[in-house]
Structures are given as structure tokens and as C-alpha cells.
Amino acid sequence: MFKSMGLVELNSVARGILAADEMVKEANVELVSARSVCPGRYLIMVSGDTGAVKRAVDKGCISADEFIVDHFVLPNIHPDVF
């Protein structure tokens, strides 16, 4: 089964924690990683079905508001990537 991966990058750790919480509550996705990568930067990575990942990333972007740096969804990733 092919899964998708979504990533949201923020420039606020506190808003990143909030966005990660809302992303996993929005859709049936698995939280792969949610952590600070350097002072003031926060990355959230989720995986799951393509539709669920897109909904979660959209919700993360809404939660991030002006703190969003970038986001993307990679659909149908080969299972060996995970």
C-alpha cells in the first residue's frame, strides 16, 4: 500500500506544537516527526492516505497563520521510503 507524506515548516516552536496537535486531530494521519530543528524553526511530518495528509497539512497551514515558512505533500510514496 502506498502512503503519502506531508511536511509543514514554521518559524515559531510554540505555534508548531499547536499546529502539530491540530493536524493529528484533523485527519487520520500518523505523526512521524514534530521537533525543533534549530532555534526558532519547527518541522512537522505526517504520513497516511493522500486525502488525510492533505487535510492535515491544510489544517497545519491555517493553524500556523503568519508563522508558516513552507509546506508540501508527497503523494504515493513507495513503502521502502518509510
N, C-alpha and C positions, 0 to 999 in steps of 0.2 A: 504494500500500500504506500502510495506517495503522499508525503505531507508537505506542508508549506512552513515557511519561517518568516517572521516579521520582526523588525527592529525599530526602536524609537530612541533617538538621542536627545537629551535635554541638557541645558546649562544650569540646572538647579537640582541639587541632590534631594532636597525636601519635596519638590514638585515631582521628581522622578519616582519617589516612593509612593506618592499619591497616585500617579498615573499607572504604575505597575499594579497597584491594588485594584484600580478601576478596570484595567484591561482584563485581568483574570476573572473579574466578576461579570464583565460584559458578555463574554463568549466562552465556549468550551475549548480553552487553549491550555497548553502546558507551559508554565514559566520555566524557560531554560536557564536564563540568567537575568539578574537585576542587580547591578552594582555600580559603584563609582569607579571610573577608570582613571581619573586624575582629579585634582582639586576643582570642584565645580562642574564636572561632567558626569552624567549618569546614563547608562545604556540599559535598555530593557529588551530582552529577546524572548519571543514566544514561538511555539510551534503548534500545529494542529491542522485541521482541514482548512482549505483555502478560504472559504467564506467566513469561518470563525476567526481566522487570523486577520483578515481584512477588517472585520468588525472591531476586533480588539485594538488594532493599530489605529483605526479611525477614532476610537474612544480615547486612546492614549494621546493622540494629537489634540483632541478637544480639551482633555484634562491639562495638558502641558501649556496650552494657551501661548503666551508670548515667550515661554522658555524653550520651545521646540527648536532644535537645531536641524534635524533631518529625520526622515523615516522612509522605510521601504518594506515591500513584501516580495519574497521569492516564492512563487508558486511551484508546486510539483517537484520538489527536491528529491533526488534519489535517496533511498533509505541509508546507503552507505555513508552519506554526509553526516548523518546523525550518529 
